[in-house]
Amino acid sequence: MADLPDDPRAALDRLLQEKGVDYAQLSARIGRNPAYIQQFIKRGSPRRLAEQDRARIAAYLGVSEALLGGALQRVAVPSRARAADMVLVPKLAIGASAGAGASVDGEPVEGEVAFDPKWLRGLGADPRALSIIRVEGDSMAPTLNDGDDILVDGGDAAGRLRDGIYVLRMDDVLMVKRIARAPGQGRISVISDNPHYRSWDDLPMAAVQLVGRVVWTGRRVR
């Protein structure tokens, strides 16, 4: 399994910088006083995040609780592969809306799924920043359907922006959409693949927060 950062404070600080979230904003998201996250990162107080706070932060940032100091959950893996050789990716108890919208407040990790690290490397994904989220709605059909699971690389967001499908926040709603760079500098289009749903043809980058790039999808056979 890929090595995780030894220091949850440093990991959290790096994630906040990458995603453009400040300390006070994250403190407010988990119902703490404005200085809570800054004190945790800079002063080491508290020494460890409370379990509920850690779950809320992991869900908000789209990462595993293990990255923030939580213990990895054990899951069953194929007999031909040892658990130590697998990468455990958290499955978040939340849906990224492909329709009207979804709330993101305080959703926990509901489990973890084991992946072959060689296969993940073939996707070009960062194992430490992966999460699995469920698609809700049909605005991205036929590319993504309601109920599909998507593998999201939180390390591949605004800093490496290119055309593709992303999980993003817009107006504090978590959604999955196709992103295309618009002609103007710092401008993007946010596109629903289903023509019956709204798209936004020309937006400033500041209007959205990219959570991560969708690198794989799995769906149930019906």
C-alpha positions in Angstrom: 0.0 0.0 0.0 1.2 3.5 -0.7 2.9 5.3 2.1 0.7 7.9 3.9 2.1 11.2 5.3 3.4 10.7 8.9 2.0 14.0 10.1 -1.7 14.6 9.8 -1.2 18.3 10.4 1.1 18.7 7.5 -1.2 16.6 5.3 -4.2 18.8 6.2 -2.2 22.0 5.7 -1.2 20.8 2.2 -4.7 19.8 1.3 -6.1 23.1 2.3 -3.5 25.0 0.2 -4.2 22.8 -2.8 -8.0 23.3 -2.6 -7.9 27.0 -1.7 -9.7 26.6 1.7 -8.5 28.7 4.6 -8.3 27.6 8.2 -11.3 29.7 9.4 -13.5 28.4 6.6 -12.8 24.8 7.5 -13.3 25.5 11.2 -16.7 26.9 10.4 -17.6 23.9 8.2 -17.2 21.6 11.2 -18.9 23.9 13.7 -15.8 25.0 15.5 -14.5 28.4 16.5 -12.6 30.3 13.7 -9.1 29.6 15.2 -9.6 25.8 15.8 -8.0 24.5 12.6 -5.1 27.0 12.8 -4.4 26.0 16.4 -4.4 22.3 15.4 -2.0 22.8 12.5 0.3 25.4 13.9 0.3 24.8 17.6 -0.6 21.1 17.9 -3.7 21.8 19.9 -5.7 19.5 20.1 -3.1 16.7 19.6 -5.5 14.7 17.5 -8.7 15.6 15.7 -11.9 14.3 17.3 -13.4 11.4 15.4 -16.5 13.4 14.3 -14.3 16.4 13.2 -12.0 14.1 11.3 -14.9 12.4 9.5 -16.4 15.8 8.5 -13.1 17.2 7.3 -12.3 14.0 5.2 -15.8 14.1 3.6 -15.5 17.8 2.9 -12.0 17.5 1.3 -12.8 14.2 -0.4 -9.9 12.2 1.2 -9.5 9.2 3.5 -9.6 9.7 7.3 -6.3 7.8 7.4 -4.7 10.8 5.8 -5.8 12.9 8.8 -4.7 10.4 11.5 -7.6 8.0 11.4 -7.1 4.2 11.4 -7.6 2.3 8.2 -10.6 -0.1 8.2 -9.8 -3.7 7.2 -11.7 -5.0 4.2 -11.8 -8.4 2.5 -9.3 -8.7 -0.5 -8.9 -11.5 -3.1 -6.9 -14.5 -1.8 -4.3 -14.1 -4.5 -3.3 -10.6 -3.1 -2.1 -9.7 0.4 -3.9 -6.8 2.1 -0.6 -5.1 2.6 -0.1 -5.0 -1.2 -3.4 -3.2 -1.8 -4.4 0.4 -1.7 -7.5 1.1 0.4 -9.7 3.9 -1.1 -12.4 5.4 1.1 -16.0 5.3 -0.1 -17.7 8.4 1.1 -21.3 8.3 2.3 -22.3 11.1 0.0 -23.6 11.6 -3.6 -22.1 14.0 -6.2 -25.2 15.3 -7.9 -25.5 14.9 -11.6 -28.9 16.6 -11.3 -30.3 19.3 -9.1 -27.7 19.3 -6.3 -26.5 17.6 -3.1 -25.6 18.7 0.4 -22.0 18.0 1.7 -22.3 18.7 5.4 -20.7 16.2 7.7 -20.9 13.1 5.5 -18.8 10.2 6.9 -16.7 7.5 5.2 -18.9 4.4 4.9 -16.2 1.9 4.0 -13.1 1.3 1.9 -12.4 -0.6 -1.3 -9.2 -2.4 -2.1 -7.4 -1.6 -5.4 -4.3 -3.0 -7.1 -1.6 -0.3 -6.8 -0.3 -1.2 -10.3 -3.7 -0.6 -11.8 -4.0 2.8 -10.0 -0.6 3.8 -11.3 -1.9 3.0 -14.8 -4.6 5.6 -14.2 -2.0 8.2 -13.3 -3.8 8.7 -10.0 -2.4 9.7 -6.6 -3.4 6.8 -4.2 -3.2 9.1 -1.2 -5.9 11.5 -2.6 -8.4 9.1 -4.0 -12.0 8.6 -2.9 -15.1 6.9 -4.2 -18.4 8.9 -4.5 -21.8 7.9 -5.8 -23.4 9.7 -8.7 -26.9 11.0 -8.1 -29.1 12.1 -11.0 -28.9 11.8 -14.8 -27.5 15.1 -16.0 -24.3 13.4 -17.1 -26.0 10.5 -18.9 -25.1 8.6 -20.9 -21.5 9.1 -19.7 -22.4 8.7 -16.0 -25.7 7.3 -14.8 -27.6 7.6 -11.5 -26.0 5.2 -9.0 -22.6 4.9 -10.7 -19.6 4.9 -8.4 -16.8 7.3 -9.5 -13.2 7.2 -8.5 -12.0 10.8 -7.8 -8.4 12.0 -7.7 -8.3 14.9 -5.3 -4.7 15.5 -6.2 -5.7 16.3 -9.7 -7.8 19.5 -9.5 -7.3 23.2 -10.3 -3.5 23.0 -10.4 -3.5 20.6 -13.3 -6.7 21.7 -15.0 -7.5 20.2 -18.4 -10.7 19.2 -20.2 -12.4 16.3 -18.5 -15.0 15.2 -15.9 -14.6 16.7 -12.4 -16.3 16.7 -9.0 -16.7 20.3 -8.1 -18.5 22.6 -5.7 -20.5 25.5 -7.1 -22.8 27.6 -4.8 -21.9 25.2 -2.0 -23.3 22.2 -3.9 -21.3 19.1 -4.7 -21.8 18.0 -8.3 -20.1 16.1 -11.1 -19.8 17.9 -14.5 -17.6 18.1 -17.6 -15.1 21.0 -17.5 -13.8 22.6 -20.7 -11.5 25.6 -20.8 -13.2 28.6 -22.2 -11.4 31.0 -24.6 -10.7 33.7 -22.0 -7.8 33.4 -19.5 -9.1 31.8 -16.3 -12.5 31.0 -17.8 -14.1 27.6 -18.0 -17.3 26.0 -19.2 -19.3 23.6 -16.8 -21.2 21.2 -19.0 -23.9 18.6 -18.4 -23.6 15.8 -21.0 -27.4 15.3 -20.9 -28.8 18.2 -23.1 -31.9 18.4 -21.0 -29.9 19.9 -18.1 -28.3 23.3 -17.7 -24.7 24.0 -18.7 -22.7 27.1 -17.9 -20.8 28.2 -21.0 -18.4 30.9 -19.6 -17.5 31.2 -15.9 -14.5 32.5 -14.0 -12.5 29.8 -12.3 -13.3 31.5 -9.0 -17.0 30.5 -9.4 -16.2 26.9 -8.8 -14.0 24.8 -6.5 -12.6 21.7 -8.1 -12.6 18.8 -5.7 -10.9 16.3 -8.1 -10.8 14.7 -11.5 -12.9 11.6 -12.2 -10.5 8.9 -13.3 -12.7 5.8 -13.4 -16.3 4.7 -13.0 -18.0 1.5 -12.0 -21.7 0.6 -12.4 -24.0 -2.1 -11.3 -25.3 -4.4 -14.1 -29.1 -4.0 -14.3 
